[in-house]
């Protein structure tokens, strides 16, 4: 008996010694590696802000323009969380979206009222391919809280026809379709047009002018949609989600809003990376995110893909003169 007790005691002591010699697991005290969902926020003056402090800082804005790189997890997460924070401090809100077009407003209203299902909204509303992962959270937040959603954009086929035919194409539209695009397009030379032209590399000035008419058709239509909504619903705050180029530095949609109603307080919340930043003196609140992976390494593959996109215009049906 003493022998077994002695062996057992020895084993216990050896076990204790072994445990004490194991390396300490320090991973719990180390910071998590960054992911594409992570973001930090800074003010135009460079002050770091929490999401709640950002919402408080822009609480008096009539329109909050929130940019995105389409499909960026961190940008989309921030949009949904900022929408929730703004709603918590002011329930008198509406959501405006680049991703739905004016002709689909009745269908969107039906969905919000529970008269059609999500599958119908996605199919008949021409929802973007990433709707479920990236825009569903925004629409559902609005739906659950009885908020309006503004289908702010112009229909893509019309915009593509403007890009091919020029701004005069709008004169060919039937009256029921003409109302789906802003009454007036901003075609005068401005900082936005200069920035757009600088991003073009094909060297065809007439083509660039037509393409800019298409670009500003988006911005002017989204701007007009929001200005018209606020005229009918004074006191509401709008959060509008759109591509980063439309939002950054207030050159696109914001300038078109101001041209229609200079009294409106418009703020920009723009995603940035070290590689894709904005001017130091820009009035935007910055959302610092991890850059997206490079789309193409081979220039030939990139050019082939661009040709495929431009080739769609061969099947485009526009109204003739």
C-alpha positions, 0 to 999 in steps of 0.5 A: 500500500505504501508503495502504491501511495509513493508512486501516486505521490511521485506521479502527482509531483511530476505532473505538477512539475510538467505543468509549471514548465509549459510555456504560457499561452500569450495569444489571449493578451495579443491584439487580433490581426486586422481584418477587412471588416475593421475600420477606424474613423477620423474627423476632417481635422484628424481627430480619432472618433468612435462611431457614436462620436461620429454620429453625434458630430454629424447629428445636425446634417440634413444629408449624410453621404456615405461612400463605399468601395462596392463590395468592401466588407468594412465599408458596408459594415460601417454603413449599417452601424452608422445608420443604426447610430444615427437612427438611435439619436434621431428616429426621424430618418430616411435611407437613400440608395444609389443601388435602386432606381426611380422606376423601382420606387413603387416596388420598393415601397411595396416591399417595405409595406410587406406586400411583396417578398424579398425575392420579388424585390431582388428580381423585379427591382434589379437589385445589385448582385451583392444586395443580400450580403451588403445592402439587405442590412440597410433595407431591413433596418429601415423596414423594421423601423418604418423608415422610407427608402428612396430609390434615388438613382437613374435607370442604368439603361438610360444612363448607358444610352446617355454615355453612348449618345450624349446628354441630348439623348434625354430629349428622346425619352417618353415623358413617363421615362424622362421623369426617371432622370434629373430635370437638369444635368450639370454639364458645366466645367467644374472640379468634379468634371476635371477629376472625372476627365483625369481618370479617363485614358482613352484620349477621345475628348468627345467620348469623355464628354458623353461619359461625363454626361452619364456620370453626372446623370447619376449624381444629379438624379440622386441629388434631385431625389433627395432634395425633392424628398426633403421638400416634402418631408422637412426636418428629416435626416437622410443617410445616402449610400453610394460609390466613393467617387460620387461622395469623396470631397463633396465634388459629385452628389454633394455639389449637385445637392447644394446647387439645388438647395444651398441651405442644406447641410451636407456631410461626407463620410468617405472610406480611405486607405493609405493608397487611396486617400483624399485631399488633406483639406477635404471636409470629409470624415475619413473611414480608414479601411484595409485596401481591397485586393488588386483586381488584375496583375496583368494589364492585358487581362484588365484591358480584355475585361474592359472591352467585355464591359464596353461590348455590352453597348452593342446590345443596348437599345436606345431611342433613335432620333 
